Amino acid sequence: MFPHNLLRAMHRVPLVTYVTQSQQLHTTPACNEIRKLARLRVVDNSEIGKRAMAEGKPPKCIHVYNKQMVGKIGDKVLVAIKGQKKKAILVGCRQRQQPKIPKFDSNNIVLIDDNGTPLGTRIHVPIPTLLRTILKEKTQAKGADYTKLLGIASRFV
């Protein structure tokens, strides 16, 4: 080896492997579906819902009551809110919807009791008009009275 090549070999920088940005970051799209552990937003004026949203601890979905285990508008879900288990109806979803069904910015729920009557007395956001037909079918099939939920809604989209 010539002396100038030896000098270059001594000062050679070790080989460094660079990690590309796609290997560091999670690049899959966000899951907008209502599944287990999805965070939800209470849109009625029930006391437990107002307290949970004010404290910044939104309810999480524990179970979706349908065969696909993915919630859509009008489905009943079981949520964990403030250390309690409550049932709720989905009145707005972020996921891509069928034509003529509105897509919302957040996953909205209205808390209900076991009979289907809402815990609050008012719904603050507009709910889809399609919810009328969905809840009337479920009222006749299940025996629970979901029509009260439609009565406390002030606006329909």
HELIX and SHEET records of a PDB file:
HELIX    1   1 PRO A    3  MET A   10  1                                   8    
HELIX    2   2 GLN A   21  GLN A   24  1                                   4    
HELIX    3   3 GLU A   47  ALA A   54  1                                   8    
HELIX    4   4 LEU A  130  LYS A  142  1                                  13    
HELIX    5   5 THR A  147  GLY A  151  1                                   5    
SHEET    1   A 5 ARG A  41  VAL A  42  0                                        
SHEET    2   A 5 ASN A 108  ILE A 112  1                                        
SHEET    3   A 5 GLN A  84  GLY A  92 -1                                        
SHEET    4   A 5 LYS A  76  ILE A  81 -1                                        
SHEET    5   A 5 LYS A  60  VAL A  64 -1                                        
END                                                                             
